[in-house]
């Protein structure tokens, strides 16, 4: 007599497969971002969402103007537009790709996926990154921990699926 796997596992596997494929559309992401950050600007053109807004990590922090670009085939990319980020003692800023965009998550570990809302993940992570950046400017130590990906993750055309 052959043993069969319980049906519960099959249903769980099917549910995981179903929810793994669920993606939030660009227009849904844009609507949610505008609702949470009403003073921000958002555009969608050629399947790319561009969000520009102001973030302030603490009441004592300066206000940073940041821009996030997101397409459905690549992960979100965030850069600080102003004020210009400063190096400390000539050392590169930690957790940045090519000193241009912020390293907010480790793609290989899939810490961010397309089933997540940008206003609940990438934007708060950006605020937290700015907080740790300000501490790094004062102390020289990056308190944010995390893993910075190897160089091949830093390519502009890397697919974050």
N, C-alpha and C positions, 0 to 999 in steps of 0.2 A: 504494500500500500504506500503510495507516494504522499509525501507531506506537502501541503500547499501553504503558501504564505498567507497570512491573514489579509482579508480584504481591506482592512483599515490602512495598511501600508500602501496599498495600491491607490486608495483615495488620496492619501497624503501626497504621494508622488504626483498624482494628476493635479492636485491643487497647487503644489509647488510649481509645476510646469506652467499652469495657467497664470499664476501671479507673477512668475518670472518674466513672462512676456508682456505684462501690462506696462505701458509707457504713458507718461503724462504729456499731452500735446504742448507745443510751444505756446499756443493761445491760452491754454489753461494755466501754464506757468506764468505767462505775462499778466493775466488777470489776477492771480494770487499775489504776485509781486507788487502790482499797483495798489491792491487792497491794503497790503501791509505797509508799503512805503509809498504813500500817495504823492509825495513831493519828487519822486524819482521820475526818470524818463525811460520809456521802453519803446523799442521798435522791433518789428519782425520783417525781414526782407531776405529773400532767397534762402528760406529755411534756416535763418539765423536769428536768434533772439539776442538783442543787445540791451542790457539794463545798465543805467548810470544812476548812481545815488550817492548819498552822503552817509558815512558811518562814523560813529564816535565811540571808541571802546570804553571810556570812562568819562565822568563829568570833567575831569582834569585834563583829558586828552584833547588834542586838536581834532578838528573835523576833517576826515579824509574823503575825497571824491574818488570813488572807485567805479570801474566799469567791468561788467561780466559779459562775456560772449558765450553763447551756448547754441550748438547745433545738435540735431538728433543723432548724428553719426559720430560725434566726438564729445568728450566731456567738457564741462564748463571751464572757462579760462578767465581768471580775474587779474586785473592790474590796477595799481593805484595811479590815478591821474594827477592828483595834487593833495597835499604838498609832495614834492619830490622826496622819495625815500633816500635816506642818507646812509652811507657806509660808516662803520665805526673803526677808527684807527686804520683806515685803508682796507679793511677786511670786507669781503663780500657779505651781503646780507644772507643769513641762513634761510633755508627753505624757500628758495626762489628758483625758477627755471630761467637760466641765462640772465639773471638779474632783471627780468622783465615782468614775468607773471608769478603769482603766488603759488607755492606748493601747499595745498590745503588738505590733501589726502593721498594715500598710497594706492595708485590704480591697480596694482597687482593683487592687492588684498580686497579689492572691490568695496572699499569703504564708502564710496558713493556709487549709486546706480541710478539708472534712468527712471526708476519707479519712485524716486524721492523728490519731494518738492524743493525747489531752489531756495525759497524763502525760509524753509525750516532746516536747511543743511548748509549750502554753500555760503549764503549771506551771513548767518551766525558764525560759521567757521572763519569767514573773512574778518569779522569783527574780533574774534578771538586771536587770529593771526596778528592783527594790528596791535592788540594788547601785548602779545609776546614780543613783537617788534620793538615796542616802546621800552619794555623791560630790558631787552637786549641792548638797546642804545645806551641805557644807563649802566648796565652791569657787565656787558660783554658775554653774558651767558644766555643761551636760548632755552627758556624754561618750558617751551611748548612740547618738548620731546618729539616723538614721531620718527619716521624713517624718511630720508630723502631718497627718491628713486635713482637708480643708475642712469647714466647719460642717455641710453637709448629711449628712456621714457620722456626725455626732454625734447624730442623731435616735435616739430609743430604738427606733423601729420599723424602722430600716434593715435590709434583707434582705442578709445577707452570703454568699449562695449563690455 
